């Protein structure tokens, strides 16, 4: 009986010890957007750690959406704040009504000719479902949606602080101009 109690206590102590150690490791290695890579529109792998120390606005975009004119607003805030340490990172996505049917070449040409975009464009990705890009899995886990964590539509936006941690999530209808005060606040922090 004594041996059984000792064995039970030993196993319980070992279990708690293992859990405490793994939790400690997770906490010391907090994830940020800098832990991820993504292919840019030209197919090159980009380490998001290249953007360390900058305020980021990460947006899932589409070329044939009613909100596509937001590209203009994204370009305006990018031009206004880029010299202060701000970047817009656009991730085209075809998961919402098939509104981004083109390939990388089509998307790049559309954005540059129709909206004269100069901010970084990335390769088309999934933002929901089993093929969701790991960056978006992380973003959604850090900034919950209103009803579900899934991205609801094109032009959902995530504001990322200089430390690489998501600060806020904005609905698709929130225009870039409405986010400008939050961008300024982060740039000045």
N, C-alpha and C positions, 0 to 999 in steps of 0.2 A: 504494500500500500504506500509506504514511504517512497519507494523507488518510483512508483507511478506518479505521485505528486511532484517529485523532483523532476522527472522527465517532462511532465506537463508544463511545469514552470520554466524549464529550460527551453522548450519549444516555443512557448509564448514569448519569452524574452528574446529569443532568436528572431521570431517573426517581427516584433516591434523594432528591433535593431535594424533589420533589413529595410523596413519601411521608412524609418527615420533617415537612414543613409541615402536612400533613393530620393526622398523628398528634398533633402539638403542639396543634392546634386542638381535637381531640377531648378531649385530656387537660385542657385549660383549661376546658372546658365540660362537666364531668361531669354526667351526667343524675341527677336525683333524682325523687322522686314529685311534686315541685313543678313539674316541666315539663309536667304533664298536667292535663287538664280532664275533668270527667264531669258528666253530668246527674243532678241529685238526683231524688228520688222524685216531686217536683212538676214536673219537666221543666225546671228552671232549670239553666243551665250554671254549674258551680262550678269555680273555679281551685283546684287542690289547694295552690297556693302560699298560699292563705288559712290553711293549717294550719302555716305555717313556725314552727319553734321548738317544736312540740309532738311528743310521742311518739304514734305512731299504731298501731292494730291494724286492718289491712285484712282483711276476711273476705268470702268468697263464701257467701251464705246461701240457704236454701230453706224454704218454709213447710210442706211435707209430707214431711219427711225424718225418719228416726229420730233425727237429731242436732238437730232443730229446738229441743228444749228448751234447747240452748246459748244461745239468745236470752236466757234468764233470767240465765245466767252472764255473758254479754256486758254486759247492763244493770247487773249488780252491780259488775263491775270499772269500768265507765264511771262509775257514781255515786260509787264510792270514790275514783277518781283524776282525774276531770275538772277539779276545781279546782286540781290540781297541774300541768295542762298535758297532759292525755291525751285522746285521742279514739278512738272506735271508728267505723270507716267500713264500713258493710255494703253489699255489692253482690249483690243477688239474682241468681240464675242458674238457668236451667231446663235445663241441659245434662246433668244427672245423673238419669236415671230420670223426667224430666218432673215433678220434685218442686216446681217453682215455676211452676204453670200460670197464676196470676192476673196481672192487669194491675197497674199502679202503684197504683191506688186500692185494689184488693183487698189488695195486699201491705202498704201503709201501715196500712190498717184492721186487718188481722190482727196486725201487730206491736204496734200501740198498744193494742188491746183484749185480746189474749191474753197479751202479755208486758210491757205498759206501757213499751215502749222509748222512750227520749228521745234516743238517739244518732243521728247522721245516717244516713239511708237514701238509697241512690242508685237510679237506674233500673235495671231488669233488663238484664244484659249477658251476653255470652259470655266465658268465661275461657280457652277452648281453641279451636283451629281457625282457619280463615282469617278469621273475623269476631271473633276475640278482641279485646277492648278493648285499646288501646295500653298502658294502665296495667298490665294483666296480662301483656302481652308483656314489658314491662320487669321486673316483679316476678319472673317466672319466669326471666328471663335473669340476674338478680342472686342469686337464691336457688334453686338447683337442687332438684329432687325426688329421691326415693330411687332410683327406677329410671329415670324419665323426668322431664323438666321440666314436663310437663303437670300440671294440677291433677287430682288423682285423684277428688275427691268434694266435696260441699258442706261448708262450714265449715273449709276450709283457711285458715290464718291467716298473715299476714305482720306481723312487728313492725318498725316503722320508727323510726329514731332521730330526734332533734331536728334533725339536718342533712338529713333527707329521704331518707336512704339505708337500704335494707332491711338489717336486722340478722339476722333469723332467719325461718325458715319452719316452721310447725307443722302436723302431720298433722290431719285432720278430727277424730279421736277425742281429741286433746289439748284438755282443757277450759280455758275461760278462767281458772279458778282456778289451774291449773297454770302458766299463763303469768304470773300476777301477780308472782312474784319478779323475772322478767326486766323487767317493766314498771317496777317500783320501782327496779331498778338503773339503767335508762335515765333515769328521772325525776330520779334523784339524781346523775347524771353531769354 
